[in-house]
Amino acid sequence: MKVEKHLEILKEVEDEIGSALEDQKGLAAHQRRLAFMISLGITELIELYFHGLKVMKEGSRIKHEWLKKKNVKEILSNQIIKPIESVKEIDKILAITKAIEEKRNDLAYSSPVEEEEILREEISKYFEIKKLIENIVGGFHE
């Protein structure tokens, strides 16, 4: 996928996050959309990161389900042209994405959360990954 398509998707993700944060009904009214969009966003961020490092194989995609697997590094290794261990901060990035993905299905398919702080934490994790990756690759550009 071209970089500009990833950026379009990230804009959509961040628009939904912004709408949820501004909604007077609160974050819980956006719980399911947030769960799906944050999950989508982190996969797009990782793909953009790999593109920025020029290590992504042509035509490769990352699936959100992979990010909570024990062998995620092995799976991702098949999507890039350099050793996964050479990717700066990959362990930190994968630890955060795993935490997001482990909550994804509960947030998407269960009852509304009683504490909106849970959703705020997921939003914070998304932006933590984004900031970390942007600092390494110098931002995202088309």
C-alpha positions in Angstrom: 0.0 0.0 0.0 1.2 3.5 -0.8 2.2 5.8 2.0 -0.6 8.3 1.2 -3.2 5.5 1.8 -1.7 4.7 5.2 -1.9 8.5 6.0 -5.5 8.7 4.9 -6.4 5.8 7.2 -4.5 7.4 10.1 -6.5 10.6 9.5 -9.7 8.6 9.7 -8.6 6.9 12.9 -7.6 10.2 14.5 -10.8 11.9 13.4 -12.8 9.2 15.2 -10.6 9.6 18.3 -11.1 13.4 18.2 -14.9 13.0 17.7 -15.0 10.6 20.7 -13.0 12.9 22.9 -15.3 15.9 22.1 -18.6 14.1 22.3 -20.7 15.2 25.3 -22.1 11.7 25.5 -18.6 10.5 26.5 -16.1 8.0 25.2 -18.3 5.0 26.1 -20.7 6.0 23.3 -17.8 5.4 20.9 -16.3 2.3 22.6 -16.7 -0.2 19.7 -15.6 2.3 17.0 -12.6 3.2 19.1 -11.6 -0.4 19.7 -11.7 -1.1 15.9 -10.1 2.2 14.9 -7.2 2.1 17.4 -6.5 -1.5 16.3 -6.5 -0.4 12.6 -4.4 2.6 13.5 -1.6 0.7 15.2 -1.2 -1.7 12.2 -1.0 1.3 9.9 1.6 2.9 12.1 3.7 -0.2 12.1 3.4 -0.4 8.3 4.3 3.2 7.9 7.3 2.7 10.3 8.5 -0.2 8.2 8.1 1.9 5.0 10.0 4.8 6.6 12.8 2.4 7.4 12.6 1.0 3.9 12.3 -2.5 5.2 8.8 -3.5 4.2 8.5 -6.1 1.5 6.5 -5.0 -1.6 2.8 -6.0 -1.3 3.1 -7.0 2.4 0.4 -6.2 4.9 0.3 -6.5 8.7 -2.8 -8.1 10.3 -3.9 -6.8 13.7 -4.4 -10.4 15.0 -0.6 -11.0 14.7 0.2 -8.3 17.2 -1.0 -10.3 20.2 0.7 -13.6 19.2 3.7 -14.9 21.1 5.6 -15.3 17.8 4.8 -11.9 16.5 8.4 -11.1 15.7 8.7 -14.3 13.6 5.5 -13.4 11.7 6.7 -9.8 11.1 10.1 -11.0 10.0 8.3 -12.5 7.0 7.0 -9.0 6.0 10.4 -7.2 6.0 13.7 -7.5 4.3 16.0 -7.0 7.3 16.2 -8.8 10.6 13.4 -7.8 12.9 15.9 -7.2 15.7 17.5 -4.4 13.6 14.3 -2.4 13.8 14.8 0.2 16.4 12.4 0.1 19.5 10.6 -2.9 18.0 10.2 -4.6 21.5 8.7 -1.5 23.0 6.4 -1.0 20.1 5.2 -4.6 20.1 4.7 -4.5 23.9 2.3 -1.6 23.5 0.5 -3.0 20.5 0.1 -6.3 22.3 -1.6 -4.6 25.2 -3.9 -2.8 22.8 -4.8 -5.9 20.9 -5.4 -8.0 24.1 -8.2 -5.5 25.0 -9.6 -5.0 21.5 -12.2 -7.8 21.4 -13.5 -7.1 24.9 -13.9 -3.5 24.1 -15.4 -4.2 20.7 -17.8 -7.0 21.6 -18.6 -6.7 25.3 -20.8 -4.5 27.4 -19.9 -0.8 27.6 -17.1 0.0 30.0 -18.0 1.5 33.3 -14.8 3.5 33.6 -14.0 5.7 30.5 -10.4 5.7 31.8 -9.9 2.4 30.1 -10.7 4.0 26.7 -8.5 7.0 27.5 -5.6 4.6 28.2 -6.1 2.9 24.8 -6.1 6.3 23.1 -2.9 7.2 25.0 -1.2 4.0 23.9 -2.0 4.7 20.3 -0.5 8.2 20.5 2.5 6.8 22.4 3.3 4.5 19.5 2.7 7.2 17.0 5.1 9.6 18.8 7.7 6.9 19.2 7.7 6.0 15.6 7.6 9.6 14.3 10.6 10.4 16.5 12.5 7.6 14.9 11.6 8.1 11.2 11.3 11.9 11.5 7.5 12.1 10.9 5.3 10.7 8.1 5.5 12.1 4.7 3.8 11.2 1.4 
